[in-house]
């Protein structure tokens, strides 16, 4: 089973991406993605 999560930029805190993740995984998702506001690749973390 999966649930929808939102990813926010760790630099400017803008919420740019949404994705799905498994409900069995309880740690926060972290990926390096492109932020349109910062205009560079930054770490994006799952928000609450």
C-alpha positions in Angstrom: 0.0 0.0 0.0 1.3 3.5 -0.8 0.5 7.0 0.3 1.0 10.4 -1.3 3.7 12.6 0.1 4.8 16.2 -0.7 8.5 17.1 -1.0 9.8 20.5 0.1 13.1 22.2 -0.7 15.5 22.2 2.3 16.9 25.6 1.3 13.8 27.8 0.6 11.0 25.5 1.9 8.9 25.7 -1.2 6.8 22.6 -1.9 7.7 21.6 -5.4 7.1 17.9 -5.9 4.6 15.2 -4.9 5.3 11.5 -5.0 4.2 8.2 -3.4 5.9 6.0 -0.9 5.3 2.7 0.9 3.4 2.8 4.1 5.7 0.2 5.6 8.7 2.7 5.5 8.5 5.1 8.5 11.5 7.3 7.8 11.3 10.5 5.8 12.0 10.5 2.1 15.0 12.6 0.9 16.0 13.1 -2.7 18.1 15.6 -4.6 15.8 17.4 -7.0 15.8 20.7 -9.0 14.2 23.7 -7.3 12.7 26.3 -9.6 12.9 29.0 -6.9 16.6 28.4 -6.0 17.4 27.5 -9.7 19.7 24.6 -8.7 19.6 21.0 -7.4 18.9 20.8 -3.7 17.8 18.3 -1.1 14.1 17.8 -1.0 12.5 16.3 2.1 9.1 14.8 2.9 6.9 17.2 4.7 4.3 16.3 7.4 
